[in-house]
Amino acid sequence: MAQVAMFPLGTVLFPHTPLALRIFEERYLVMLGRLLEDDDPQFGVVLIERGSEAGGGDQRFGIGTMARITNVMAAEKDIHLIAVGGARVEVSDWSEDEPYPTAFVRELPPLVWDDALTPLRNEAERIVRRVLSRAAEYNEVQWDANIEISDDPLESSWQLAAIAPLGQLDQLRLLRSTTLGGLLRELIDLTLAAEPVLTATADDAAFDQALLNLLEEEDGGDTGDED
């Protein structure tokens, strides 16, 4: 178990996935300065459960990912850094947030690749890219459907989880996976379940709302009174 610097965020970081951050709060500038004194600067990233990224006082989920700093660029009023997700960790205990958040964490066992999973991984990639492409026709999406991913099957499985157009709680669910097969099957199921919502048009939403209003009016009009 180790005590590490922590950076609670409004997003989930997956292993083998890049993270871009703009550092402007004093506490994280202090944290970054101390980390850069290490030969291998890393910090933990966890999803915020309640609250906001800036200002502190947030509540956090207890599972996250270590982020290894790969590039730092200083600007006039802030610092931009690039990090890459590494090992998954579970928070055992949070320390004080002064001067910046720290926690005692234990590393979770890495998932293991099996060549028998190749068809499942290929199917997950096909579905994620297809749903991403369709979703881009209706909404703004974070990742391009044609984005390059690693040739390594284990790394690419995590990267597919990262680019899938899912909500934060679904992403956290994937991050908790205990087997690679479970991760890929869950990824397929969650992505397919999200597809109808991601590809719904404004007309669809308006129709659904109009139907709901009509049903509510009909329910309200039947008072059940008898003469």
Secondary structure per residue as TSV (DSSP state, phi and psi in degrees):
chain	resnum	aa	ss	phi	psi
A	1	M	-	360.0	137.0
A	2	A	E	-132.3	151.2
A	3	Q	E	-94.9	124.4
A	4	V	E	-131.8	156.9
A	5	A	E	-69.1	143.0
A	6	M	E	-125.9	146.5
A	7	F	E	-129.4	93.2
A	8	P	E	-67.7	133.2
A	9	L	E	-133.1	168.1
A	10	G	S	-88.6	12.8
A	11	T	S	-135.5	161.2
A	12	V	-	-95.9	134.1
A	13	L	-	-102.5	129.3
A	14	F	-	-102.1	154.3
A	15	P	T	-56.4	146.1
A	16	H	T	64.1	24.4
A	17	T	-	-124.4	136.9
A	18	P	E	-73.8	152.4
A	19	L	E	-134.8	125.2
A	20	A	E	-107.8	129.8
A	21	L	E	-131.8	145.5
A	22	R	E	-109.9	116.4
A	23	I	E	-97.8	120.1
A	24	F	-	-136.8	-21.6
A	25	E	S	-72.3	141.8
A	26	E	H	-57.5	-40.2
A	27	R	H	-64.0	-37.2
A	28	Y	H	-81.4	-25.0
A	29	L	H	-65.8	-39.9
A	30	V	H	-63.8	-45.2
A	31	M	H	-58.2	-47.2
A	32	L	H	-62.5	-42.4
A	33	G	H	-58.3	-40.6
A	34	R	H	-73.0	-38.5
A	35	L	H	-63.3	-38.0
A	36	L	T	-70.0	-7.1
A	37	E	T	-79.6	-15.5
A	38	D	S	-84.3	154.7
A	39	D	S	-69.7	-31.7
A	40	D	S	-130.5	79.6
A	41	P	-	-68.7	123.4
A	42	Q	E	-139.3	153.9
A	43	F	E	-145.3	160.0
A	44	G	E	-92.8	146.3
A	45	V	E	-121.2	127.2
A	46	V	E	-128.3	154.9
A	47	L	E	-80.2	135.6
A	48	I	E	-74.9	128.1
A	49	E	E	-84.2	-44.5
A	50	R	E	-142.7	143.2
A	51	G	S	107.4	-168.5
A	52	S	-	-126.0	166.2
A	53	E	S	-67.1	-37.2
A	54	A	S	-94.7	142.6
A	55	G	S	98.9	-21.5
A	56	G	S	84.7	-174.1
A	57	G	-	76.4	12.1
A	58	D	-	-85.4	160.9
A	59	Q	E	-105.2	144.3
A	60	R	E	-129.5	149.1
A	61	F	E	-73.6	160.5
A	62	G	E	-98.0	9.0
A	63	I	E	-126.4	141.7
A	64	G	E	-157.4	-160.8
A	65	T	E	-139.9	138.2
A	66	M	E	-74.2	141.9
A	67	A	E	-120.0	123.6
A	68	R	E	-96.3	123.1
A	69	I	E	-71.5	128.0
A	70	T	E	-115.4	-21.5
A	71	N	E	-155.6	139.0
A	72	V	E	-132.7	130.8
A	73	M	E	-129.3	121.5
A	74	A	E	-89.3	132.5
A	75	A	-	-112.6	-174.2
A	76	E	S	-67.1	-42.0
A	77	K	S	-119.1	-2.7
A	78	D	-	-154.4	-179.9
A	79	I	E	-129.4	134.8
A	80	H	E	-106.2	134.8
A	81	L	E	-135.0	154.7
A	82	I	E	-117.8	133.4
A	83	A	E	-133.3	164.5
A	84	V	E	-127.3	134.1
A	85	G	E	-64.4	137.8
A	86	G	E	-120.0	-122.6
A	87	A	E	-72.3	146.7
A	88	R	E	-80.7	144.8
A	89	V	E	-134.9	155.1
A	90	E	E	-116.4	131.2
A	91	V	E	-78.7	123.2
A	92	S	E	-90.3	-35.4
A	93	D	E	-161.8	134.5
A	94	W	E	-87.0	138.3
A	95	S	-	-93.8	-175.1
A	96	E	-	-64.8	151.4
A	97	D	-	-85.3	5.0
A	98	E	S	-104.4	131.1
A	99	P	S	-80.4	-9.7
A	100	Y	S	-153.9	162.3
A	101	P	-	-64.1	136.5
A	102	T	E	-137.3	159.2
A	103	A	E	-153.8	154.7
A	104	F	E	-88.8	126.4
A	105	V	E	-129.9	156.7
A	106	R	E	-122.9	141.9
A	107	E	E	-76.5	134.4
A	108	L	-	-83.6	151.2
A	109	P	-	-60.8	136.2
A	110	P	-	-69.5	149.5
A	111	L	-	-74.6	151.6
A	112	V	-	-115.2	132.4
A	113	W	-	-82.3	142.6
A	114	D	-	-132.6	130.7
A	115	D	G	-58.2	-22.0
A	116	A	G	-65.8	-16.3
A	117	L	G	-84.7	-3.1
A	118	T	H	-54.8	-48.2
A	119	P	H	-60.8	-38.4
A	120	L	H	-67.3	-42.2
A	121	R	H	-64.1	-40.6
A	122	N	H	-65.2	-38.1
A	123	E	H	-67.7	-39.2
A	124	A	H	-61.9	-42.5
A	125	E	H	-64.0	-42.3
A	126	R	H	-60.5	-44.5
A	127	I	H	-71.1	-44.5
A	128	V	H	-61.6	-45.3
A	129	R	H	-67.4	-37.9
A	130	R	H	-66.0	-45.6
A	131	V	H	-68.0	-37.3
A	132	L	H	-60.1	-44.1
A	133	S	H	-64.4	-43.0
A	134	R	H	-67.8	-41.3
A	135	A	H	-63.1	-33.8
A	136	A	H	-65.6	-20.2
A	137	E	T	-74.5	-20.4
A	138	Y	T	-115.8	-28.3
A	139	N	S	-142.6	167.6
A	140	E	-	-80.5	129.1
A	141	V	-	-117.0	155.7
A	142	Q	S	-75.1	-36.0
A	143	W	S	-116.7	145.8
A	144	D	-	-77.3	139.8
A	145	A	T	-62.8	-22.5
A	146	N	T	-100.5	13.7
A	147	I	-	-59.2	141.1
A	148	E	-	-75.7	141.2
A	149	I	-	-126.4	171.4
A	150	S	-	-64.1	151.7
A	151	D	S	-78.2	-17.5
A	152	D	S	-73.7	125.9
A	153	P	H	-64.1	-35.0
A	154	L	H	-69.2	-48.8
A	155	E	H	-60.5	-43.0
A	156	S	H	-68.4	-27.9
A	157	S	H	-64.3	-44.0
A	158	W	H	-66.4	-38.4
A	159	Q	H	-66.5	-34.8
A	160	L	H	-64.3	-39.1
A	161	A	H	-62.2	-35.7
A	162	A	H	-71.9	-37.6
A	163	I	H	-88.7	-12.0
A	164	A	S	-59.9	137.3
A	165	P	-	-77.9	74.0
A	166	L	-	-120.4	161.1
A	167	G	-	-76.0	167.8
A	168	Q	H	-63.2	-38.5
A	169	L	H	-70.0	-35.4
A	170	D	H	-66.1	-39.4
A	171	Q	H	-63.3	-41.4
A	172	L	H	-62.7	-37.8
A	173	R	H	-59.7	-41.9
A	174	L	H	-67.2	-39.4
A	175	L	H	-61.9	-27.6
A	176	R	T	-80.3	-2.8
A	177	S	-	-53.6	141.6
A	178	T	S	-103.4	-14.3
A	179	T	S	-137.0	154.6
A	180	L	H	-70.2	-36.3
A	181	G	H	-61.9	-41.0
A	182	G	H	-64.0	-40.3
A	183	L	H	-59.1	-47.9
A	184	L	H	-67.8	-41.4
A	185	R	H	-66.0	-42.3
A	186	E	H	-64.3	-39.5
A	187	L	H	-60.5	-44.4
A	188	I	H	-62.9	-48.1
A	189	D	H	-62.7	-45.5
A	190	L	H	-67.5	-38.5
A	191	T	H	-68.0	-42.6
A	192	L	H	-65.3	-37.0
A	193	A	H	-67.9	-31.4
A	194	A	H	-80.5	-20.0
A	195	E	H	-56.4	-47.0
A	196	P	H	-60.3	-35.8
A	197	V	H	-71.5	-42.3
A	198	L	H	-67.6	-27.5
A	199	T	T	-106.7	10.1
A	200	A	-	-72.9	135.3
A	201	T	-	-86.8	168.4
A	202	A	H	-61.3	-36.2
A	203	D	H	-64.1	-39.9
A	204	D	H	-60.4	-45.7
A	205	A	H	-64.4	-40.8
A	206	A	H	-64.8	-40.3
A	207	F	H	-64.0	-44.6
A	208	D	H	-61.8	-40.4
A	209	Q	H	-67.8	-40.6
A	210	A	H	-63.2	-40.4
A	211	L	H	-65.1	-41.9
A	212	L	H	-62.4	-42.3
A	213	N	H	-62.5	-40.9
A	214	L	H	-63.0	-44.2
A	215	L	H	-64.0	-38.4
A	216	E	H	-66.0	-38.1
A	217	E	H	-65.4	-39.8
A	218	E	H	-66.4	-39.9
A	219	D	H	-64.7	-38.3
A	220	G	H	-74.2	-25.5
A	221	G	H	-78.3	-18.9
A	222	D	-	-93.6	98.1
A	223	T	-	-83.6	-18.1
A	224	G	-	79.4	4.4
A	225	D	-	-75.0	143.1
A	226	E	-	-125.5	147.9
A	227	D	-	-76.9	360.0
